[in-house]
Each structure stands twice: as C-alpha cells, then as structure tokens.
C-alpha cells in the first residue's frame, strides 16, 4: 500500500500508476488523513469490482450504525437473537 498526499499525487502520478499496476493499493491523503483509495481493476472485472466496493462501503456503514446504537443503549444483534430464540422455545 502506497500513500500519496493530494499534492504528491499530482507530482508523482506515474509512480502512483506504476504502484497500481504492480497490484498495490494507493491511498490518497488530504491533510494527513486517508481520503481515497485507488485499486487496480482486473481486466473484464469492472462491474464486479464496483459491486464489491459498494458492498464493502455498505457493510462499513452498517457496522458504524450498530456501534452507535449499542453506545446509545439499544439492543445489539445477540440480544435481539436471544429474545427471538426464547420466544420460539416458548411456542
């Protein structure tokens, strides 16, 4: 994994491109914080790659929502599943 600031990326574009071609990911930083991730796309796999990235982003969003709800005092998945199991055993 290679890191480039937004400024460096403009200057060292060829280096970043070569890094992608060798299978490395390129992280673009803005003010020292990761802002974007560049990955290579295998030949003929554009749609699958986009779908995989979208699924990963959705999973991250879901995990963040779960953590926020747990901190707010809402039930987590294990607690919900426990109640469901208990009710099913009673019936």
Residue pairs with C-beta under 8 A, 6 or more apart in sequence:
1 24
1 25
1 26
1 27
2 15
2 16
2 19
2 24
2 25
2 26
2 27
3 26
3 27
3 29
3 34
4 12
4 16
4 26
4 27
4 28
4 29
5 28
5 29
5 30
5 32
6 28
6 29
6 30
6 35
9 16
9 26
9 28
16 26
16 38
19 26
20 26
20 38
20 39
20 40
21 40
23 40
25 37
25 38
25 39
26 37
26 38
26 39
27 34
27 36
27 37
27 38
28 34
28 35
28 36
28 37
28 38
29 35
39 49
39 53
41 49
42 49
66 76
66 77
69 76
70 76
75 83
